[in-house]
Amino acid sequence: MSIDARVRAYWREEFSLIALLLLFFIAIVAFGYSLPFDARLFPLIIGVAGIVLTLTVALAQVRRRRAGALARAQLSA
């Protein structure tokens, strides 16, 4: 298995985990809406914070991947 194949597999696993976490936190928010306001507050705060953090991690990983691809392109040129 080449290094490029390992890196692609790593990225695929990482983005799968990000997608799974995003779905989990969206489900928390979705199921929290049917609760009364007192009980809804905690799941909404946890769900929204989780969504924001997951999207932040995803954005950072996309930027990191693009920077790595750009660096590899510059090295090969």
mmCIF file of the N, C-alpha and C atoms, coordinates in Angstrom:
data_MODEL
# 
_entry.id   MODEL 
# 
loop_
_atom_site.group_PDB 
_atom_site.id 
_atom_site.type_symbol 
_atom_site.label_atom_id 
_atom_site.label_alt_id 
_atom_site.label_comp_id 
_atom_site.label_asym_id 
_atom_site.label_entity_id 
_atom_site.label_seq_id 
_atom_site.pdbx_PDB_ins_code 
_atom_site.Cartn_x 
_atom_site.Cartn_y 
_atom_site.Cartn_z 
_atom_site.occupancy 
_atom_site.B_iso_or_equiv 
_atom_site.pdbx_formal_charge 
_atom_site.auth_seq_id 
_atom_site.auth_comp_id 
_atom_site.auth_asym_id 
_atom_site.auth_atom_id 
_atom_site.pdbx_PDB_model_num 
ATOM 1   N N  . MET A 1 1  ? 0.849   -1.170 0.000  1.00 0.00 ? 1  MET A N  1 
ATOM 2   C CA . MET A 1 1  ? 0.000   0.000  0.000  1.00 0.00 ? 1  MET A CA 1 
ATOM 3   C C  . MET A 1 1  ? 0.900   1.240  0.000  1.00 0.00 ? 1  MET A C  1 
ATOM 4   N N  . SER A 1 2  ? 0.666   2.116  -0.946 1.00 0.00 ? 2  SER A N  1 
ATOM 5   C CA . SER A 1 2  ? 1.505   3.308  -1.049 1.00 0.00 ? 2  SER A CA 1 
ATOM 6   C C  . SER A 1 2  ? 1.124   4.336  0.017  1.00 0.00 ? 2  SER A C  1 
ATOM 7   N N  . ILE A 1 3  ? 1.989   5.305  0.179  1.00 0.00 ? 3  ILE A N  1 
ATOM 8   C CA . ILE A 1 3  ? 1.734   6.353  1.172  1.00 0.00 ? 3  ILE A CA 1 
ATOM 9   C C  . ILE A 1 3  ? 0.515   7.175  0.780  1.00 0.00 ? 3  ILE A C  1 
ATOM 10  N N  . ASP A 1 4  ? 0.357   7.467  -0.526 1.00 0.00 ? 4  ASP A N  1 
ATOM 11  C CA . ASP A 1 4  ? -0.816  8.234  -0.972 1.00 0.00 ? 4  ASP A CA 1 
ATOM 12  C C  . ASP A 1 4  ? -2.113  7.494  -0.674 1.00 0.00 ? 4  ASP A C  1 
ATOM 13  N N  . ALA A 1 5  ? -2.116  6.182  -0.844 1.00 0.00 ? 5  ALA A N  1 
ATOM 14  C CA . ALA A 1 5  ? -3.315  5.397  -0.555 1.00 0.00 ? 5  ALA A CA 1 
ATOM 15  C C  . ALA A 1 5  ? -3.620  5.420  0.942  1.00 0.00 ? 5  ALA A C  1 
ATOM 16  N N  . ARG A 1 6  ? -2.578  5.378  1.770  1.00 0.00 ? 6  ARG A N  1 
ATOM 17  C CA . ARG A 1 6  ? -2.790  5.454  3.214  1.00 0.00 ? 6  ARG A CA 1 
ATOM 18  C C  . ARG A 1 6  ? -3.346  6.813  3.620  1.00 0.00 ? 6  ARG A C  1 
ATOM 19  N N  . VAL A 1 7  ? -2.834  7.868  3.005  1.00 0.00 ? 7  VAL A N  1 
ATOM 20  C CA . VAL A 1 7  ? -3.314  9.216  3.329  1.00 0.00 ? 7  VAL A CA 1 
ATOM 21  C C  . VAL A 1 7  ? -4.765  9.365  2.905  1.00 0.00 ? 7  VAL A C  1 
ATOM 22  N N  . ARG A 1 8  ? -5.114  8.850  1.719  1.00 0.00 ? 8  ARG A N  1 
ATOM 23  C CA . ARG A 1 8  ? -6.511  8.921  1.271  1.00 0.00 ? 8  ARG A CA 1 
ATOM 24  C C  . ARG A 1 8  ? -7.427  8.135  2.202  1.00 0.00 ? 8  ARG A C  1 
ATOM 25  N N  . ALA A 1 9  ? -6.974  6.968  2.653  1.00 0.00 ? 9  ALA A N  1 
ATOM 26  C CA . ALA A 1 9  ? -7.775  6.169  3.579  1.00 0.00 ? 9  ALA A CA 1 
ATOM 27  C C  . ALA A 1 9  ? -7.952  6.897  4.903  1.00 0.00 ? 9  ALA A C  1 
ATOM 28  N N  . TYR A 1 10 ? -6.887  7.553  5.361  1.00 0.00 ? 10 TYR A N  1 
ATOM 29  C CA . TYR A 1 10 ? -6.968  8.329  6.606  1.00 0.00 ? 10 TYR A CA 1 
ATOM 30  C C  . TYR A 1 10 ? -7.989  9.450  6.473  1.00 0.00 ? 10 TYR A C  1 
ATOM 31  N N  . TRP A 1 11 ? -7.944  10.186 5.363  1.00 0.00 ? 11 TRP A N  1 
ATOM 32  C CA . TRP A 1 11 ? -8.884  11.286 5.168  1.00 0.00 ? 11 TRP A CA 1 
ATOM 33  C C  . TRP A 1 11 ? -10.309 10.774 5.082  1.00 0.00 ? 11 TRP A C  1 
ATOM 34  N N  . ARG A 1 12 ? -10.489 9.636  4.417  1.00 0.00 ? 12 ARG A N  1 
ATOM 35  C CA . ARG A 1 12 ? -11.833 9.066  4.293  1.00 0.00 ? 12 ARG A CA 1 
ATOM 36  C C  . ARG A 1 12 ? -12.377 8.704  5.671  1.00 0.00 ? 12 ARG A C  1 
ATOM 37  N N  . GLU A 1 13 ? -11.551 8.098  6.507  1.00 0.00 ? 13 GLU A N  1 
ATOM 38  C CA . GLU A 1 13 ? -11.984 7.743  7.864  1.00 0.00 ? 13 GLU A CA 1 
ATOM 39  C C  . GLU A 1 13 ? -12.280 8.984  8.688  1.00 0.00 ? 13 GLU A C  1 
ATOM 40  N N  . GLU A 1 14 ? -11.441 9.993  8.557  1.00 0.00 ? 14 GLU A N  1 
ATOM 41  C CA . GLU A 1 14 ? -11.633 11.194 9.342  1.00 0.00 ? 14 GLU A CA 1 
ATOM 42  C C  . GLU A 1 14 ? -12.916 11.923 8.950  1.00 0.00 ? 14 GLU A C  1 
ATOM 43  N N  . PHE A 1 15 ? -13.165 12.040 7.662  1.00 0.00 ? 15 PHE A N  1 
ATOM 44  C CA . PHE A 1 15 ? -14.388 12.712 7.238  1.00 0.00 ? 15 PHE A CA 1 
ATOM 45  C C  . PHE A 1 15 ? -15.622 11.876 7.543  1.00 0.00 ? 15 PHE A C  1 
ATOM 46  N N  . SER A 1 16 ? -15.500 10.563 7.560  1.00 0.00 ? 16 SER A N  1 
ATOM 47  C CA . SER A 1 16 ? -16.621 9.718  7.975  1.00 0.00 ? 16 SER A CA 1 
ATOM 48  C C  . SER A 1 16 ? -16.953 9.961  9.446  1.00 0.00 ? 16 SER A C  1 
ATOM 49  N N  . LEU A 1 17 ? -15.930 10.081 10.269 1.00 0.00 ? 17 LEU A N  1 
ATOM 50  C CA . LEU A 1 17 ? -16.152 10.368 11.683 1.00 0.00 ? 17 LEU A CA 1 
ATOM 51  C C  . LEU A 1 17 ? -16.784 11.741 11.874 1.00 0.00 ? 17 LEU A C  1 
ATOM 52  N N  . ILE A 1 18 ? -16.330 12.721 11.111 1.00 0.00 ? 18 ILE A N  1 
ATOM 53  C CA . ILE A 1 18 ? -16.913 14.062 11.188 1.00 0.00 ? 18 ILE A CA 1 
ATOM 54  C C  . ILE A 1 18 ? -18.387 14.017 10.792 1.00 0.00 ? 18 ILE A C  1 
ATOM 55  N N  . ALA A 1 19 ? -18.712 13.286 9.724  1.00 0.00 ? 19 ALA A N  1 
ATOM 56  C CA . ALA A 1 19 ? -20.104 13.172 9.286  1.00 0.00 ? 19 ALA A CA 1 
ATOM 57  C C  . ALA A 1 19 ? -20.954 12.474 10.346 1.00 0.00 ? 19 ALA A C  1 
ATOM 58  N N  . LEU A 1 20 ? -20.408 11.439 10.954 1.00 0.00 ? 20 LEU A N  1 
ATOM 59  C CA . LEU A 1 20 ? -21.142 10.723 11.999 1.00 0.00 ? 20 LEU A CA 1 
ATOM 60  C C  . LEU A 1 20 ? -21.413 11.622 13.209 1.00 0.00 ? 20 LEU A C  1 
ATOM 61  N N  . LEU A 1 21 ? -20.403 12.375 13.632 1.00 0.00 ? 21 LEU A N  1 
ATOM 62  C CA . LEU A 1 21 ? -20.589 13.298 14.753 1.00 0.00 ? 21 LEU A CA 1 
ATOM 63  C C  . LEU A 1 21 ? -21.595 14.391 14.422 1.00 0.00 ? 21 LEU A C  1 
ATOM 64  N N  . LEU A 1 22 ? -21.529 14.891 13.197 1.00 0.00 ? 22 LEU A N  1 
ATOM 65  C CA . LEU A 1 22 ? -22.470 15.933 12.783 1.00 0.00 ? 22 LEU A CA 1 
ATOM 66  C C  . LEU A 1 22 ? -23.905 15.401 12.808 1.00 0.00 ? 22 LEU A C  1 
ATOM 67  N N  . LEU A 1 23 ? -24.116 14.196 12.307 1.00 0.00 ? 23 LEU A N  1 
ATOM 68  C CA . LEU A 1 23 ? -25.451 13.592 12.357 1.00 0.00 ? 23 LEU A CA 1 
ATOM 69  C C  . LEU A 1 23 ? -25.918 13.371 13.796 1.00 0.00 ? 23 LEU A C  1 
ATOM 70  N N  . PHE A 1 24 ? -24.994 12.952 14.653 1.00 0.00 ? 24 PHE A N  1 
ATOM 71  C CA . PHE A 1 24 ? -25.334 12.724 16.058 1.00 0.00 ? 24 PHE A CA 1 
ATOM 72  C C  . PHE A 1 24 ? -25.816 14.019 16.721 1.00 0.00 ? 24 PHE A C  1 
ATOM 73  N N  . PHE A 1 25 ? -25.076 15.107 16.527 1.00 0.00 ? 25 PHE A N  1 
ATOM 74  C CA . PHE A 1 25 ? -25.456 16.367 17.163 1.00 0.00 ? 25 PHE A CA 1 
ATOM 75  C C  . PHE A 1 25 ? -26.719 16.961 16.533 1.00 0.00 ? 25 PHE A C  1 
ATOM 76  N N  . ILE A 1 26 ? -26.908 16.776 15.246 1.00 0.00 ? 26 ILE A N  1 
ATOM 77  C CA . ILE A 1 26 ? -28.154 17.226 14.607 1.00 0.00 ? 26 ILE A CA 1 
ATOM 78  C C  . ILE A 1 26 ? -29.337 16.447 15.173 1.00 0.00 ? 26 ILE A C  1 
ATOM 79  N N  . ALA A 1 27 ? -29.152 15.146 15.408 1.00 0.00 ? 27 ALA A N  1 
ATOM 80  C CA . ALA A 1 27 ? -30.217 14.335 16.001 1.00 0.00 ? 27 ALA A CA 1 
ATOM 81  C C  . ALA A 1 27 ? -30.540 14.807 17.419 1.00 0.00 ? 27 ALA A C  1 
ATOM 82  N N  . ILE A 1 28 ? -29.531 15.182 18.191 1.00 0.00 ? 28 ILE A N  1 
ATOM 83  C CA . ILE A 1 28 ? -29.770 15.704 19.538 1.00 0.00 ? 28 ILE A CA 1 
ATOM 84  C C  . ILE A 1 28 ? -30.644 16.956 19.471 1.00 0.00 ? 28 ILE A C  1 
ATOM 85  N N  . VAL A 1 29 ? -30.308 17.861 18.559 1.00 0.00 ? 29 VAL A N  1 
ATOM 86  C CA . VAL A 1 29 ? -31.088 19.094 18.420 1.00 0.00 ? 29 VAL A CA 1 
ATOM 87  C C  . VAL A 1 29 ? -32.496 18.778 17.935 1.00 0.00 ? 29 VAL A C  1 
ATOM 88  N N  . ALA A 1 30 ? -32.620 17.887 16.960 1.00 0.00 ? 30 ALA A N  1 
ATOM 89  C CA . ALA A 1 30 ? -33.937 17.543 16.410 1.00 0.00 ? 30 ALA A CA 1 
ATOM 90  C C  . ALA A 1 30 ? -34.838 16.904 17.459 1.00 0.00 ? 30 ALA A C  1 
ATOM 91  N N  . PHE A 1 31 ? -34.293 15.972 18.230 1.00 0.00 ? 31 PHE A N  1 
ATOM 92  C CA . PHE A 1 31 ? -35.117 15.328 19.264 1.00 0.00 ? 31 PHE A CA 1 
ATOM 93  C C  . PHE A 1 31 ? -35.380 16.255 20.448 1.00 0.00 ? 31 PHE A C  1 
ATOM 94  N N  . GLY A 1 32 ? -34.561 17.243 20.642 1.00 0.00 ? 32 GLY A N  1 
ATOM 95  C CA . GLY A 1 32 ? -34.748 18.173 21.747 1.00 0.00 ? 32 GLY A CA 1 
ATOM 96  C C  . GLY A 1 32 ? -35.889 19.148 21.531 1.00 0.00 ? 32 GLY A C  1 
ATOM 97  N N  . TYR A 1 33 ? -36.267 19.372 20.277 1.00 0.00 ? 33 TYR A N  1 
ATOM 98  C CA . TYR A 1 33 ? -37.328 20.339 20.008 1.00 0.00 ? 33 TYR A CA 1 
ATOM 99  C C  . TYR A 1 33 ? -38.693 19.896 20.500 1.00 0.00 ? 33 TYR A C  1 
ATOM 100 N N  . SER A 1 34 ? -38.912 18.601 20.659 1.00 0.00 ? 34 SER A N  1 
ATOM 101 C CA . SER A 1 34 ? -40.226 18.130 21.116 1.00 0.00 ? 34 SER A CA 1 
ATOM 102 C C  . SER A 1 34 ? -40.381 18.212 22.632 1.00 0.00 ? 34 SER A C  1 
ATOM 103 N N  . LEU A 1 35 ? -39.317 18.542 23.338 1.00 0.00 ? 35 LEU A N  1 
ATOM 104 C CA . LEU A 1 35 ? -39.364 18.629 24.802 1.00 0.00 ? 35 LEU A CA 1 
ATOM 105 C C  . LEU A 1 35 ? -39.852 20.006 25.250 1.00 0.00 ? 35 LEU A C  1 
ATOM 106 N N  . PRO A 1 36 ? -40.362 20.100 26.483 1.00 0.00 ? 36 PRO A N  1 
ATOM 107 C CA . PRO A 1 36 ? -40.717 21.411 27.021 1.00 0.00 ? 36 PRO A CA 1 
ATOM 108 C C  . PRO A 1 36 ? -39.457 22.283 27.159 1.00 0.00 ? 36 PRO A C  1 
ATOM 109 N N  . PHE A 1 37 ? -39.637 23.589 27.252 1.00 0.00 ? 37 PHE A N  1 
ATOM 110 C CA . PHE A 1 37 ? -38.510 24.510 27.218 1.00 0.00 ? 37 PHE A CA 1 
ATOM 111 C C  . PHE A 1 37 ? -37.472 24.216 28.299 1.00 0.00 ? 37 PHE A C  1 
ATOM 112 N N  . ASP A 1 38 ? -37.924 23.892 29.509 1.00 0.00 ? 38 ASP A N  1 
ATOM 113 C CA . ASP A 1 38 ? -36.983 23.624 30.606 1.00 0.00 ? 38 ASP A CA 1 
ATOM 114 C C  . ASP A 1 38 ? -36.054 22.467 30.251 1.00 0.00 ? 38 ASP A C  1 
ATOM 115 N N  . ALA A 1 39 ? -36.628 21.408 29.723 1.00 0.00 ? 39 ALA A N  1 
ATOM 116 C CA . ALA A 1 39 ? -35.848 20.222 29.403 1.00 0.00 ? 39 ALA A CA 1 
ATOM 117 C C  . ALA A 1 39 ? -35.120 20.356 28.061 1.00 0.00 ? 39 ALA A C  1 
ATOM 118 N N  . ARG A 1 40 ? -35.588 21.254 27.216 1.00 0.00 ? 40 ARG A N  1 
ATOM 119 C CA . ARG A 1 40 ? -35.018 21.420 25.881 1.00 0.00 ? 40 ARG A CA 1 
ATOM 120 C C  . ARG A 1 40 ? -33.709 22.197 25.895 1.00 0.00 ? 40 ARG A C  1 
ATOM 121 N N  . LEU A 1 41 ? -33.512 23.046 26.870 1.00 0.00 ? 41 LEU A N  1 
ATOM 122 C CA . LEU A 1 41 ? -32.373 23.957 26.875 1.00 0.00 ? 41 LEU A CA 1 
ATOM 123 C C  . LEU A 1 41 ? -31.030 23.222 26.851 1.00 0.00 ? 41 LEU A C  1 
ATOM 124 N N  . PHE A 1 42 ? -30.851 22.229 27.703 1.00 0.00 ? 42 PHE A N  1 
ATOM 125 C CA . PHE A 1 42 ? -29.575 21.518 27.765 1.00 0.00 ? 42 PHE A CA 1 
ATOM 126 C C  . PHE A 1 42 ? -29.252 20.771 26.466 1.00 0.00 ? 42 PHE A C  1 
ATOM 127 N N  . PRO A 1 43 ? -30.179 19.970 25.915 1.00 0.00 ? 43 PRO A N  1 
ATOM 128 C CA . PRO A 1 43 ? -29.854 19.292 24.647 1.00 0.00 ? 43 PRO A CA 1 
ATOM 129 C C  . PRO A 1 43 ? -29.578 20.278 23.507 1.00 0.00 ? 43 PRO A C  1 
ATOM 130 N N  . LEU A 1 44 ? -30.271 21.406 23.489 1.00 0.00 ? 44 LEU A N  1 
ATOM 131 C CA . LEU A 1 44 ? -30.020 22.385 22.430 1.00 0.00 ? 44 LEU A CA 1 
ATOM 132 C C  . LEU A 1 44 ? -28.639 23.009 22.559 1.00 0.00 ? 44 LEU A C  1 
ATOM 133 N N  . ILE A 1 45 ? -28.241 23.321 23.769 1.00 0.00 ? 45 ILE A N  1 
ATOM 134 C CA . ILE A 1 45 ? -26.912 23.917 23.969 1.00 0.00 ? 45 ILE A CA 1 
ATOM 135 C C  . ILE A 1 45 ? -25.825 22.910 23.589 1.00 0.00 ? 45 ILE A C  1 
ATOM 136 N N  . ILE A 1 46 ? -25.963 21.671 24.054 1.00 0.00 ? 46 ILE A N  1 
ATOM 137 C CA . ILE A 1 46 ? -24.981 20.635 23.734 1.00 0.00 ? 46 ILE A CA 1 
ATOM 138 C C  . ILE A 1 46 ? -24.981 20.344 22.230 1.00 0.00 ? 46 ILE A C  1 
ATOM 139 N N  . GLY A 1 47 ? -26.149 20.237 21.639 1.00 0.00 ? 47 GLY A N  1 
ATOM 140 C CA . GLY A 1 47 ? -26.243 19.931 20.208 1.00 0.00 ? 47 GLY A CA 1 
ATOM 141 C C  . GLY A 1 47 ? -25.661 21.027 19.336 1.00 0.00 ? 47 GLY A C  1 
ATOM 142 N N  . VAL A 1 48 ? -26.013 22.275 19.628 1.00 0.00 ? 48 VAL A N  1 
ATOM 143 C CA . VAL A 1 48 ? -25.504 23.390 18.818 1.00 0.00 ? 48 VAL A CA 1 
ATOM 144 C C  . VAL A 1 48 ? -23.997 23.547 19.011 1.00 0.00 ? 48 VAL A C  1 
ATOM 145 N N  . ALA A 1 49 ? -23.522 23.413 20.238 1.00 0.00 ? 49 ALA A N  1 
ATOM 146 C CA . ALA A 1 49 ? -22.077 23.490 20.475 1.00 0.00 ? 49 ALA A CA 1 
ATOM 147 C C  . ALA A 1 49 ? -21.350 22.359 19.747 1.00 0.00 ? 49 ALA A C  1 
ATOM 148 N N  . GLY A 1 50 ? -21.909 21.176 19.758 1.00 0.00 ? 50 GLY A N  1 
ATOM 149 C CA . GLY A 1 50 ? -21.309 20.050 19.046 1.00 0.00 ? 50 GLY A CA 1 
ATOM 150 C C  . GLY A 1 50 ? -21.283 20.262 17.546 1.00 0.00 ? 50 GLY A C  1 
ATOM 151 N N  . ILE A 1 51 ? -22.361 20.817 16.997 1.00 0.00 ? 51 ILE A N  1 
ATOM 152 C CA . ILE A 1 51 ? -22.414 21.107 15.559 1.00 0.00 ? 51 ILE A CA 1 
ATOM 153 C C  . ILE A 1 51 ? -21.363 22.133 15.188 1.00 0.00 ? 51 ILE A C  1 
ATOM 154 N N  . VAL A 1 52 ? -21.251 23.185 15.982 1.00 0.00 ? 52 VAL A N  1 
ATOM 155 C CA . VAL A 1 52 ? -20.262 24.237 15.697 1.00 0.00 ? 52 VAL A CA 1 
ATOM 156 C C  . VAL A 1 52 ? -18.845 23.675 15.777 1.00 0.00 ? 52 VAL A C  1 
ATOM 157 N N  . LEU A 1 53 ? -18.555 22.904 16.802 1.00 0.00 ? 53 LEU A N  1 
ATOM 158 C CA . LEU A 1 53 ? -17.221 22.322 16.938 1.00 0.00 ? 53 LEU A CA 1 
ATOM 159 C C  . LEU A 1 53 ? -16.909 21.326 15.815 1.00 0.00 ? 53 LEU A C  1 
ATOM 160 N N  . THR A 1 54 ? -17.884 20.523 15.444 1.00 0.00 ? 54 THR A N  1 
ATOM 161 C CA . THR A 1 54 ? -17.679 19.561 14.366 1.00 0.00 ? 54 THR A CA 1 
ATOM 162 C C  . THR A 1 54 ? -17.424 20.278 13.036 1.00 0.00 ? 54 THR A C  1 
ATOM 163 N N  . LEU A 1 55 ? -18.183 21.321 12.762 1.00 0.00 ? 55 LEU A N  1 
ATOM 164 C CA . LEU A 1 55 ? -17.963 22.085 11.531 1.00 0.00 ? 55 LEU A CA 1 
ATOM 165 C C  . LEU A 1 55 ? -16.618 22.796 11.551 1.00 0.00 ? 55 LEU A C  1 
ATOM 166 N N  . THR A 1 56 ? -16.194 23.243 12.723 1.00 0.00 ? 56 THR A N  1 
ATOM 167 C CA . THR A 1 56 ? -14.872 23.874 12.843 1.00 0.00 ? 56 THR A CA 1 
ATOM 168 C C  . THR A 1 56 ? -13.764 22.872 12.551 1.00 0.00 ? 56 THR A C  1 
ATOM 169 N N  . VAL A 1 57 ? -13.893 21.675 13.082 1.00 0.00 ? 57 VAL A N  1 
ATOM 170 C CA . VAL A 1 57 ? -12.899 20.625 12.824 1.00 0.00 ? 57 VAL A CA 1 
ATOM 171 C C  . VAL A 1 57 ? -12.902 20.262 11.338 1.00 0.00 ? 57 VAL A C  1 
ATOM 172 N N  . ALA A 1 58 ? -14.076 20.148 10.740 1.00 0.00 ? 58 ALA A N  1 
ATOM 173 C CA . ALA A 1 58 ? -14.166 19.811 9.320  1.00 0.00 ? 58 ALA A CA 1 
ATOM 174 C C  . ALA A 1 58 ? -13.509 20.890 8.462  1.00 0.00 ? 58 ALA A C  1 
ATOM 175 N N  . LEU A 1 59 ? -13.769 22.143 8.776  1.00 0.00 ? 59 LEU A N  1 
ATOM 176 C CA . LEU A 1 59 ? -13.167 23.238 8.021  1.00 0.00 ? 59 LEU A CA 1 
ATOM 177 C C  . LEU A 1 59 ? -11.651 23.236 8.163  1.00 0.00 ? 59 LEU A C  1 
ATOM 178 N N  . ALA A 1 60 ? -11.167 22.996 9.355  1.00 0.00 ? 60 ALA A N  1 
ATOM 179 C CA . ALA A 1 60 ? -9.721  22.945 9.580  1.00 0.00 ? 60 ALA A CA 1 
ATOM 180 C C  . ALA A 1 60 ? -9.086  21.792 8.800  1.00 0.00 ? 60 ALA A C  1 
ATOM 181 N N  . GLN A 1 61 ? -9.751  20.656 8.754  1.00 0.00 ? 61 GLN A N  1 
ATOM 182 C CA . GLN A 1 61 ? -9.205  19.512 8.025  1.00 0.00 ? 61 GLN A CA 1 
ATOM 183 C C  . GLN A 1 61 ? -9.214  19.734 6.521  1.00 0.00 ? 61 GLN A C  1 
ATOM 184 N N  . VAL A 1 62 ? -10.257 20.383 6.017  1.00 0.00 ? 62 VAL A N  1 
ATOM 185 C CA . VAL A 1 62 ? -10.297 20.692 4.584  1.00 0.00 ? 62 VAL A CA 1 
ATOM 186 C C  . VAL A 1 62 ? -9.173  21.660 4.232  1.00 0.00 ? 62 VAL A C  1 
ATOM 187 N N  . ARG A 1 63 ? -8.975  22.674 5.053  1.00 0.00 ? 63 ARG A N  1 
ATOM 188 C CA . ARG A 1 63 ? -7.874  23.615 4.814  1.00 0.00 ? 63 ARG A CA 1 
ATOM 189 C C  . ARG A 1 63 ? -6.527  22.919 4.879  1.00 0.00 ? 63 ARG A C  1 
ATOM 190 N N  . ARG A 1 64 ? -6.377  22.036 5.851  1.00 0.00 ? 64 ARG A N  1 
ATOM 191 C CA . ARG A 1 64 ? -5.117  21.310 6.018  1.00 0.00 ? 64 ARG A CA 1 
ATOM 192 C C  . ARG A 1 64 ? -4.846  20.404 4.816  1.00 0.00 ? 64 ARG A C  1 
ATOM 193 N N  . ARG A 1 65 ? -5.898  19.759 4.323  1.00 0.00 ? 65 ARG A N  1 
ATOM 194 C CA . ARG A 1 65 ? -5.737  18.878 3.168  1.00 0.00 ? 65 ARG A CA 1 
ATOM 195 C C  . ARG A 1 65 ? -5.366  19.679 1.927  1.00 0.00 ? 65 ARG A C  1 
ATOM 196 N N  . ARG A 1 66 ? -6.011  20.815 1.726  1.00 0.00 ? 66 ARG A N  1 
ATOM 197 C CA . ARG A 1 66 ? -5.693  21.654 0.567  1.00 0.00 ? 66 ARG A CA 1 
ATOM 198 C C  . ARG A 1 66 ? -4.274  22.198 0.654  1.00 0.00 ? 66 ARG A C  1 
ATOM 199 N N  . ALA A 1 67 ? -3.852  22.572 1.846  1.00 0.00 ? 67 ALA A N  1 
ATOM 200 C CA . ALA A 1 67 ? -2.485  23.071 2.014  1.00 0.00 ? 67 ALA A CA 1 
ATOM 201 C C  . ALA A 1 67 ? -1.477  21.961 1.734  1.00 0.00 ? 67 ALA A C  1 
ATOM 202 N N  . GLY A 1 68 ? -1.781  20.746 2.148  1.00 0.00 ? 68 GLY A N  1 
ATOM 203 C CA . GLY A 1 68 ? -0.897  19.615 1.877  1.00 0.00 ? 68 GLY A CA 1 
ATOM 204 C C  . GLY A 1 68 ? -0.822  19.299 0.394  1.00 0.00 ? 68 GLY A C  1 
ATOM 205 N N  . ALA A 1 69 ? -1.964  19.385 -0.295 1.00 0.00 ? 69 ALA A N  1 
ATOM 206 C CA . ALA A 1 69 ? -1.974  19.136 -1.736 1.00 0.00 ? 69 ALA A CA 1 
ATOM 207 C C  . ALA A 1 69 ? -1.190  20.215 -2.472 1.00 0.00 ? 69 ALA A C  1 
ATOM 208 N N  . LEU A 1 70 ? -1.318  21.452 -2.020 1.00 0.00 ? 70 LEU A N  1 
ATOM 209 C CA . LEU A 1 70 ? -0.590  22.549 -2.631 1.00 0.00 ? 70 LEU A CA 1 
ATOM 210 C C  . LEU A 1 70 ? 0.921   22.381 -2.410 1.00 0.00 ? 70 LEU A C  1 
ATOM 211 N N  . ALA A 1 71 ? 1.303   21.958 -1.225 1.00 0.00 ? 71 ALA A N  1 
ATOM 212 C CA . ALA A 1 71 ? 2.721   21.753 -0.919 1.00 0.00 ? 71 ALA A CA 1 
ATOM 213 C C  . ALA A 1 71 ? 3.293   20.607 -1.758 1.00 0.00 ? 71 ALA A C  1 
ATOM 214 N N  . ARG A 1 72 ? 2.510   19.534 -1.941 1.00 0.00 ? 72 ARG A N  1 
ATOM 215 C CA . ARG A 1 72 ? 2.968   18.420 -2.770 1.00 0.00 ? 72 ARG A CA 1 
ATOM 216 C C  . ARG A 1 72 ? 3.103   18.845 -4.224 1.00 0.00 ? 72 ARG A C  1 
ATOM 217 N N  . ALA A 1 73 ? 2.185   19.696 -4.686 1.00 0.00 ? 73 ALA A N  1 
ATOM 218 C CA . ALA A 1 73 ? 2.247   20.188 -6.064 1.00 0.00 ? 73 ALA A CA 1 
ATOM 219 C C  . ALA A 1 73 ? 3.472   21.063 -6.273 1.00 0.00 ? 73 ALA A C  1 
ATOM 220 N N  . GLN A 1 74 ? 3.803   21.877 -5.282 1.00 0.00 ? 74 GLN A N  1 
ATOM 221 C CA . GLN A 1 74 ? 4.972   22.746 -5.394 1.00 0.00 ? 74 GLN A CA 1 
ATOM 222 C C  . GLN A 1 74 ? 6.267   21.939 -5.338 1.00 0.00 ? 74 GLN A C  1 
ATOM 223 N N  . LEU A 1 75 ? 6.284   20.875 -4.569 1.00 0.00 ? 75 LEU A N  1 
ATOM 224 C CA . LEU A 1 75 ? 7.488   20.042 -4.488 1.00 0.00 ? 75 LEU A CA 1 
ATOM 225 C C  . LEU A 1 75 ? 7.746   19.295 -5.796 1.00 0.00 ? 75 LEU A C  1 
ATOM 226 N N  . SER A 1 76 ? 6.654   18.865 -6.438 1.00 0.00 ? 76 SER A N  1 
ATOM 227 C CA . SER A 1 76 ? 6.818   18.110 -7.679 1.00 0.00 ? 76 SER A CA 1 
ATOM 228 C C  . SER A 1 76 ? 7.123   19.019 -8.867 1.00 0.00 ? 76 SER A C  1 
ATOM 229 N N  . ALA A 1 77 ? 6.869   20.307 -8.747 1.00 0.00 ? 77 ALA A N  1 
ATOM 230 C CA . ALA A 1 77 ? 7.107   21.232 -9.870 1.00 0.00 ? 77 ALA A CA 1 
ATOM 231 C C  . ALA A 1 77 ? 8.528   21.703 -9.919 1.00 0.00 ? 77 ALA A C  1 
# 
